[in-house]
Amino acid sequence: MLSAILVMILLGVVLGAILGYASIKFKVKGNPLVEKVGAVLPQTQCGQCGYAGCGPYAEAVAKGEAAPNLCVPGGDAVAKNLADLLGVEFQPVGGSEGAGPKPKQVAFIDENNCIGCTACIKACPVDAIVGASKLMHTVLPDRCTGCELCVPACPVDCISMVPLEESIANWKWRYPVIEIKKAA
Amino acid sequence: MKTLHKFHGGVHPPEHKAESNGLPIAAAPLPRRLVVPLRQHIGAPARAVVKVGDRVLKGQMIGAADGFISAAVHAPTSGIVSAVDLHAVPHPSALPDLCITIEADGEERWIEHQPLDYLAAGRDAVRARLRDFGVVGLGGAVFPTSVKLDPCALKIGTLVLNGAECEPWITSDDRLMRERAAEIVEGIKIMTHLVQPEQVLIGIENNKPEAVAAMRTACRDTGFQVMAVPTQYPGGGEKQLIQVLTGKEVPSGGRPANIGVLCANTGTAYTVHRAVNHGEPVISRVVTVTGNVEKPQNFEVLIGTPIGEVVQLAGGAKTGTSHYILGGPMMGFDLNNLATPLAKAVNCVIAASPALFPPKPAAVPCIRCGQCAQVCPCSLQPMELFWFSQSRNFDKARGYNLFDCIECGCCSYVCPSHIPLVSYYRFAKSEIAAQEREKRAAEQAKARFEFKQLREEREKAEKAARFAEKAAAAKATAGAEGEDPAAAAKKAAIQAAVERAKAKKAEAAAQAAGQCDVTPMAAVETPAESLSPCPLPPTGEGDLEPLRDGSLNPTESP
């Protein structure tokens, strides 16, 4: 009887010590869910969700403060993935189904009209615009995420968004469809 | 004699080699205009180094290799550059790509030939020569040979030369080996010098006895072994040929170099020889023109010749030609524009007619017969890959080793339901590749965004530190040198004003206490007055400071 109690107490102490040690030693820093949410987001940093970039939005979503269907560039695909990740019901972006991801666009600066004010350079969240004061600026299309934040920043409206054209470098094989033959 | 091994699966489609392998390789006449695509190899496209109006010589570099995995392109004849723009290129997408158009002057003036003594020159010099002379793998993948022959840290035990040519209809390697075996062997010697293998195996399918004999004769006293391998599609697949010759299987997701094997096409060996020993870049290749044409034959055609003219070399297409196929019928793709130029990767042009290539009946549902799995040379499960690709379940498809599929088309060939299986795999592969690209772009964007934030914060902190330093310095000078008379006067004035305000306030307070009457003026004045003696510059002004020396003020120029 006594020995049984002692054994149980000993076990409790030893296991408690192990658990206590493990909780300190293997403590997970930060919320791992934030990373996962961030990996799903397109990282355009456009702020269309109402947060200052994808990082703050990911944090808000992970905490349950923001709905998972606010990412406009990601569209329903991202909203669906986020809903799956969080285990909540999927709600389409903008309230109605079919908000597919926007066709990928990049900013384009009309260099003839650019006055070199550097306003867009400051607005660009990913440093995709190069240029200097009173010299024309240009967008690095490979780095542009298409967030459109530079468009309102331009005082002379010389920035436009152009859809990314299909080229051999980004061409994809189509889903095989069986052609329906015309009835003779 | 070394024993041969077997690979899994494979099919035996009708060979159709006899149509075109009877006649020798004929030289094609010079076309009037040549269109040379800048992207003729895997990796970064070449960078144009000529401009419109430039006069170029035959063999002159017109596009330089751009990046490590890249190769140069050259003018196929002498003439004048008439355009550097988008033009149709041989690609399944039928999208245009950047090309250099040359109007031939008919003089065929060559650049100066500068052979390279590869035994004396360093290996890096030989590789640089291959890269700058546009040598790429002519077996179909057009991988830059200079990169392939870079042994890096991997030890290459076996060099495999691929002369199997397993695709039906194509006979260009066959004719090349029959007619130019000695030159191919010279090229193999250069490759051997670069990678130092222990053995060299040349694999040729046994339906080409003349080529085997010619290569055996040429390889006498070299130690290279010419081996006739059983004819079975896709026996000319890199991994399949390696397995047949060495018995070793390339691991899933790996490259032949992982098992100490390097595989190159015999046609590539020929161009290596021409580039190194003769100083001739890759400006032409042997092409089989066959199918529904008058006189099927192999031709040595300049790169950039319009396919329509290539077809004319064989007497033109016969009536009933419905379309053209570039490459073989198993792995090739349909051509939709006869103005498309010939590129280094194109080894065959087939004029197709409904009689030769009857249209496939409509696909019906998969019956899970498993025939595709029996013929798959990569031992995959094509039916599973099909299910997952069809339902866009890409992770699952990947889990079933989709990327080990070589798209040989054996599964589609045997499918009793006529399902275009390879089309599904290609679709799934390119979707996964696009997803990966997007993911990489997102990661990069995140890193750039975070760096920008970090930089902005750092700049803010630096600015604050600068002001604090300045203020401290001002204070120190004020303390050390005694008070500057003007400053002292100002300070006294401020002090007096503060005193006045205090007196006023006290007065007002007394009045308020006495009469219960609030003086609004005093209440408003007080905070404004009490702020003025602050020794630090007001923060609002401080924030504007960088604008004075910075970029924003248009009245000042640097």
Interface residues (C-beta under 8 A of the other chain):
Chain A: G38 A39 L41 P42 Q43 T44 Q45 G53 C54 G55 C117 T118 P125 V126 D127 A128 A132 S133 K134 R143 T145 E166 S167 I168 N170 W171 K172 W173 R174 Y175 P176 I178
Chain B: R39 V89 H91 P92 S93 L95 D97 A362 A363 P420 S423 Y424 R426 F427 K429 S430 E431 A433 A434 R437 E438 K439 A441 A442 E443 Q444 A445 K446 R448 F449 E450 F451 K452 S551 L552 P554
